[in-house]
Amino acid sequence: MLDYPIKFYPILKEKIWGGEKLKTILNKETNREDLGESWEISGVEGAISVVSNGELKGFSLKDLLEEYKDEILGKKIYKEFDADFPLLIKFIDANTELSVQLHPNDDLAQQRHNSFGKTEMWYIMQADKGAKINIGFKESVSKEDYITRLEEGKIVELLNFEEVKKGDSFFINTGKVHAIGAGVLLAEIQQTSDVTYRIYDWDRTDDEGNSRELHTALAIDAIDFEKKDDFKLNYEKAKNTSSEVASCQYFTTNYLPVEGEIKKDYGNLDSFVIYMCVSGKGEVSVNGNSEKIAQGETLLIPAVNKDVKLSGENFELLEVYIK
């Protein structure tokens, strides 16, 4: 039952800042013009992924984990997370700026929300000319100065902005303020958590003139006020080779451009593998069972499968697992 690449129905999220790229570039089926996120693999309560292909079609991710346990996750991961999937996998389209926000660490998130924290990374799939992201502060700032600027509506003066292009990748530690800028389409890999502290929303209001909720008080104890140049990720881009982009206790993400046919041996890996297609199209085969994958699609390879074949012409994957 687990001997094939598993695909899930995307969970599409409308957002005040969303646009049309998930539909026009990533071919997500929707009539909305404000689609902000496509949750590709999710175990978040209230938004749990459902299998869209093969013998397991119609099963939820929760069903799979309860039935197949470590055959899906890997022995060590199942021992730690039980039937909770440890990662949340998304594509995000920002037509306008997202709010300036941050995420609490594991301890604070557990204490306040009975949740994991949210360490995450971004891979830029497409960016309009001049598009930027906010990540961190320009300089280290005191808590008092931060509060003063926030009260005066001048928080933007403290923020560090980075112009981005296709292939850029960024790591966002808990506590680091950040915001995806207008014109950016990206892939996001993160801990399973939907806890976000919004600290500034560009004075934006909805159709009824209401501002979105800010989490000023909650954020104070969670913010990292120091300037740290620890966010831009550098990696190799060799064909048919898995090149590490980011690795932490929560996930490892590799960049894997495929040309022709290659075989992957996961015999030494005690983890599931996720493929996110960030460009082109190809085919993924497990035990002779194949599934096509195209830009904007995601596949889950259960941990029990150790041999995978990839084939195609000039397509690019993010390969995600837990070491």
N, C-alpha and C positions, 0 to 999 in steps of 0.2 A: 504493500500500500504506500510505502514511503519512498519507493525506488524511482522517483521522477522529480523534476524541478517543479516546485509548487508556486502557483501564481494566485494572487488575491485580488478581489475587486477593490479598486481604489475608493477611499472614503474622502469625498470632496467637501471642502470647507469654504463657505462664502465668508469673505472678510471685507471690511470697510476700505482696506488698502489693496484689495485684489484686482486682477486684470483678466486678460484673455490668453496669456501665453501658455497656460496649462492646456488650453483647448487648441490653440493655433499651432504651437510648437510641439507640445507633448501629446497631442491627440486625445486628451481626456474628453469624454462625452458629457457635454453640459450645454444648456442654453443661457447660462448666467454669464454676465460680463464682469462679475466681481469675485471670481474664483481665486482664492489666495493660497490654499494648500491642498495637496493630495497626499493623504496618509496612506502609504503603500503597505506597510506592515505595522499593525498597532495592536497592543494588548491593553490599551487604556480603557478603563471601565466606561461603558457608554459608547465606545467607538472601537469595537473589536473586529479585526479583519475576518473576512469570510473567503474561503477558497473558491476560485473561479474556474479551475481546470481539473481534469483527470478524475480518478476514482474517488477522491476526497472532496469533490465539488460540493459546496453547500455546508461543509463543516466549518465551524468557527476556529480561529486560532486557539481559543481557550479549549475547545473540544479536542483539538489535536494534542495539546500539551497534557491534558488530563488522561488521554488514551495512550499516547506513545511516549510521554515523559522524556527520559534521557536519549531516546532514539532521535528525537527532534533536536533537543538542546545540546546534548553532550553531558557526560556524567557529572563533571564538576559544576557546570552551570546549573543543571537541574538540582543538585544538592543545595546550591545557594539560593536559587530563585523559585524552586518548586514549579508550579504551573503558571508562573508569571513570566511573560516574555520580556527580556531585559532591555530591549532597544525599541525605539520608535523611529521609523524610517519615513521621510517626507520629501516631496518636491514643493518648492515655494515660489510663487510669482508675486513680486512687489510692484504694482502699478504706481503706487505712491509710497512714501516712507512708512515703514512700520514704526510703532512707538519705540521710544528709547526704554530699554528694559534690562533686566538681569534675572538670574535664577539663583535660588539658595543652594547651599551644599547639602549633602546627604543628611548630616546631623540636624541642621535647621529645618529642612523639609520634613524629616521624620517627626521632629518635635512639634511642628506647627500644623502639618497637613497629612501626617501618616503616609508619606510619599517618599520616593527617591528624589534626590536632587536632580539637576539637569546640567551635566557636562555635554557639550555638543560640538560639532564641526560643520563647516559649510564647504561645498565645492561649487564654484561658479560655473554654470552651464552656458549662460548667455548674459550679456550686459549691454545695455544701450550705451552709446558714446557718452563718456563723462560720468557714468553712473558710479555712485560711491556707497560705501557702507560706513557706519560708525562702529568703532571697536575700541573700547577703553577711553581713557582721558589723555589729553595732550600732555599734561604734566600731572604729577602727584598733587592731590588736593586734600585739604583737611576736611573733616566732617562739617565743621562750622562754616567754612567757605562754601562747601557744596550746598548746605541748607540755605544760606543767604542767596546764592545764585538761583536756586530753585524757587524760592519765595519771590524773587524779583523777575522771574520769567526769563532768566538769562543762562539757563543750564547749558544751552547749545555752545556757549563760549568756551566751555570746559572740555568739549568732546573732541576726540581724535577721529578724523575721517580719512578713508583710504579709497582711492579710485581703483576699480576692479575691471577685470577682463576674463574671458573664458579660460578655464583651467586654474585660476587662482584658488587657493584653499586656505581656510582660516580655522583656528582652534579657539573655542570660547570656553574658558574655565568658568566655574561657578563664581558669582560675584562680579564678573566683568560686565560693565554696561555695554550695550550693543544695539544696533538697529540696522536692518536691511534697508538700503536706500531704493528710491524709485528707479525702475528700469532694470532690476536684477532678477534673474531666474536662477535658482540654485537647488542643489540636493543637500539635505540635512540628515545627519546621523546623530542620534542623541540617546541618552538614557530614557527609559520609559518614565515620563513625567509630564504633566501638563501644568506645572506650577511656574507661573511667570509673575514677576513684580514689575508693573509698568510705572515708570517715573515721570515720563513726559510724552505727550501725544500731539505735539505741533499745533496746539490750540484748535484741534479739529473737532467738529461736531457731526452728529448724524442728521438724518433728514428732518428730525423734529427739534434740532438745535441742542441736543443733549451731548455733553462731553462724556468720553469713556472714563470709567473708574480708574483712578490712580492708586498706587499702593505705597504712598510716601513713607508712612510709618513703618510698615513691614520691611521696606527696602533698606532702611538705615543700617540695620545690623547685618545685612547680607552683602553690602557693597564692598568691593575691593577698591579703595581710594588711591592706590599706588599706580603710577604709570609703569607698565611692564610691556616690553616688546617681545611678547611670547606667543603672538597670535598668528603671524604669517608662516605658512608651511611651505617648505621647499622639498621637491621630490624629483626622481628621475622619470623619464618618459620613454624607456626602451620598449620596443615592440615585443609582444608575447612574453612579457616579464611583469611579475607583480612587484611594484615599487611602493614601498611604504610611504604613505602620506601623513598619517597620524596614528599614534598608538598610546593608549592609556589603559588603566585598569578596567575601564568600562567597554572599550571597543578598540579594534584595530581596523584601519581603512587603508587599502592599497589601490593604486591606480593601475589598471590592466588594459592596455590597448591590444586588440587582437587582430592579427593579419594572417588569414589562412586557417590552419587548424592547430590547436594545442591541447595537451592533456594536463590536467591538474591532479596531483596526488595529495590528498589530505589525510593520509594515513597517520601522521604524527599530530594531527589537530583534533582536540576533543571539543569541538564546537560546530554548530550550524554555520553555514556560509550564506551570505546574501549577495546577490549581484544586482546592482543598480546600473541600468544602461543610460549613460550620459551623452552618447552620440552614436549615430549609425544604427545598424541592426545586425543580428547574428542568430546563432542557435546554440542552445545548451543541452547536452545529453548526459543522462545518468542511467547506467545499466541498459543502454540501448534505447531508452525512452527520452525523446527530445521535446524541447519547447522553444519556440521562437521568442526572441526578445528584441525590442526596438527602443529607441530613445524615449525615455519617460516611463519605461516599464521596469518591474522589479521581480526577481525570483528568489525563493528560499530553497536552499539545499539542506535537507535534514542531516544531522550529524552522523547518522548511520551510514551515509554514502561517502565513500572515500575517493572514488575515481570519477572525475568529471571531464567531459570533452567540450571544448569551445570551438566554434567554427564561424567564419564570416570574413568579410572584407572590410578592414578599416573601421571597426567599431570599438567603442571605449566603454569599459566597465569600472565601477567602483566595487571592490571586493571587500566585504565587511564580515568580521567574525570577532570572537572573544578569545584571547590567548589563554 
